[in-house]
Every structure is written in C-alpha cells, then in structure tokens.
Amino acid sequence: MIEVKNLVKTFDGFTALDSATLTVPKGAVYGLVGPNGAGKSTLLRHITGVYKQDSGQVTVCGVPVYENRHAKERIVSIPDDWFYYNQSTIWEMAKLYAGMYPQFDRERFYKLRELFRLPEKKPIRRMSKGMQRQAAFWITMSCMPEYLVLDEPVDGLDPVMRRQVWQVLLDDVSARGTTVLLSSHNLRELEDVCDHVGIMDKGKVLLERTLSDLQDNTVKIQVAYKTAEEPTLPAELQVLHHSRVGRVHTYIMRGSSEEICRRMQITDPVLLEAIPLTLEEIFIYELGGADDAAHKILL
C-alpha cells in the first residue's frame, strides 16, 4: 500500500504540495487527475523517492521511500520525461535497469519484443516520441514491478498500441497483484482501467474514492411533466445541477438511482429515467460545476 500523509513541498517560496494526503490500496489501479500545476508530478516524484518532502510522510508498505534502496527496488516509474542516456539503445538501457532491479526478468524482456517490435540497436534519442514511450514500457514491465508509478503513461501512443499496453499492465495487476498509480488528463481512458480515482488541485488531494462509489452515488435523472412548470422536489433530494429544455428537466443528484427515482414519483412525472454518468461528468458535478478544478482537466 502507498500512503501519503500531510505532504508539504515548497520551491523558492511556492507551495507545490499543501498537506496532500493519498492512499493507494495494494493491488489497485489508482488514477490521479487534476489541472496543470495541481501538483501531480511533484507528488509522484515524492512517492518514487526523487524528492524529499519538507514535512509529512511518504511510505510504501509502511516504510519510508526517500533514500531507502530496498523500498525503491519495489517501485518502477515511467515519468513524463523518461530518462535515457543520450547514446543509449534499448539493450543498453535494459542492462542498466537489470542492474538496478533484482527482479528484472530477461525472459519477459524477450517475450515483450514481439509486442513492441522496436529497433533495439538504434539510439533511443533518434526514435519518435511514441517509440520512446514504447521502449519505456518494454523495459519497465520487464522489471516485474510490485508498484508501478506512471505519469501520462500512454501519451504519444497510437490507439492500437495504447490498448496493448493497457492489456499488459492490467494482466500484471490480475496475475501478480501489481499496484498501479497513474496520473492522466484523459478521464475517458481512466474510466476503463482504474478502480480508484483521486483529484488534485493547488497541491491538495481534494477527493479520492473508488470508481464504483462515485458511479453508484451520483446519477443523472431526466424527467418530463405535463406542463413546463417545475414541480417542488422532495426536500431530501440533493441536486447538484439542474437544466431544462422545454418540458424535459435534467437533474444531477447525489444518491442511488433506485432511491431517487422512487422519491421522484411523487412529482407525478410523465417520463422518468436514470442515465449513467461518465467519469468526466461525475468529476464536474461532484466538485461544484463548470468553474471548478474538474472542468479544467477537460480543457
């Protein structure tokens, strides 16, 4: 389990992390989202032991990460700016990683060659951004990580390769119990792969929940009445957003769809329907509307 408690980090008087607190359960795929400058990459660099916090705690399986070689051997990371030596090839970087991670699996490295099909003797710096990202995944997944930390992991990959990379990653989660923490702006993609989600803004983790909790507790209701006038809704219903087109009203409400529809029956609707919300919509309405942090993610 990854635990971050009350993490504070400042750079030249700027507070990048402001008492950030986050928990990633063992074996989870946790998606961290937020606008640019929210502190996501800074938080990930603390979790991988690159940065030392000003205050607070960062632990993996209960032990601190910073300057802890044994803890770092359990964590493999692909940052947004993946490092490689200027003249290095995939083979040379694979040898470097094999020396740093005792669990590096050469057999798997050879097996993944068939998936990525990259020029192994060509300097990585001469590859396209997408090919460099594939090389990072090829080498990283060969390390057999217990904890995998990814920053914009599939940026630059074509749709087919994105699906293949996600499949390899999720197979590891299923077969080996790999714990994955990933940062991304793509909420639609996170919805397909994550079981836990969190949102950051201004150095804080504003919200973290399981995806099922979010989807089970926020619902879109479309309802039509005989007249255009909006009836008085039951006081116990918590409305996050309301819009109307003609006689059709659309509500975003917090609660279960079954309970909300049952209570809405007293308004005598002509039509009443509960519609599943996307993760994108959940974040927007859960956090207060179009001007909030969640909306900035989509821009």
C-alpha positions, 0 to 999 in steps of 0.5 A, a space after each residue: 500500500 502507498 500512503 501519503 500523509 500531510 505532504 508539504 513541498 515548497 520551491 523558492 517560496 511556492 507551495 507545490 504540495 499543501 498537506 496532500 494526503 493519498 492512499 493507494 490500496 495494494 493491488 489497485 489501479 489508482 488514477 490521479 487527475 487534476 489541472 496543470 500545476 495541481 501538483 501531480 508530478 511533484 507528488 509522484 516524484 515524492 512517492 518514487 523517492 526523487 524528492 524529499 518532502 519538507 514535512 509529512 510522510 511518504 511510505 510504501 508498505 509502511 516504510 519510508 521511500 526517500 533514500 531507502 534502496 530496498 523500498 525503491 527496488 519495489 517501485 518502477 516509474 515511467 515519468 513524463 520525461 523518461 530518462 535515457 542516456 543520450 547514446 543509449 539503445 534499448 539493450 543498453 538501457 535494459 542492462 542498466 535497469 537489470 542492474 538496478 532491479 533484482 527482479 528484472 526478468 530477461 525472459 519477459 524482456 524477450 517475450 515483450 519484443 514481439 509486442 513492441 517490435 522496436 529497433 533495439 540497436 538504434 539510439 533511443 534519442 533518434 526514435 519518435 516520441 511514441 517509440 520512446 514511450 514504447 521502449 519505456 514500457 518494454 523495459 519497465 514491465 520487464 522489471 516485474 514491478 510490485 508498484 508501478 508509478 506512471 505519469 501520462 503513461 500512454 501519451 504519444 501512443 497510437 490507439 492500437 498500441 495504447 490498448 496493448 499496453 493497457 492489456 499488459 499492465 492490467 494482466 500484471 495487476 490480475 496475475 501478480 497483484 501489481 499496484 498501479 498509480 497513474 496520473 492522466 488528463 484523459 478521464 475517458 481512458 481512466 474510466 476503463 482501467 482504474 478502480 480508484 480515482 483521486 483529484 488534485 488541485 493547488 497541491 491538495 488531494 481534494 477527493 479520492 474514492 473508488 470508481 464504483 462509489 462515485 458511479 453508484 452515488 451520483 446519477 443523472 435523472 431526466 424527467 418530463 411533466 405535463 406542463 413546463 412548470 417545475 414541480 417542488 422536489 422532495 426536500 431530501 433530494 440533493 441536486 447538484 445541477 439542474 437544466 431544462 429544455 422545454 418540458 424535459 428537466 435534467 437533474 444531477 443528484 447525489 444518491 442511488 438511482 433506485 432511491 431517487 427515482 422512487 422519491 421522484 414519483 411523487 412529482 407525478 412525472 410523465 417520463 422518468 429515467 436514470 442515465 449513467 454518468 461518465 467519469 468526466 461528468 461525475 468529476 464536474 458535478 461532484 466538485 461544484 460545476 463548470 468553474 471548478 478544478 474538474 472542468 479544467 482537466 477537460 480543457 
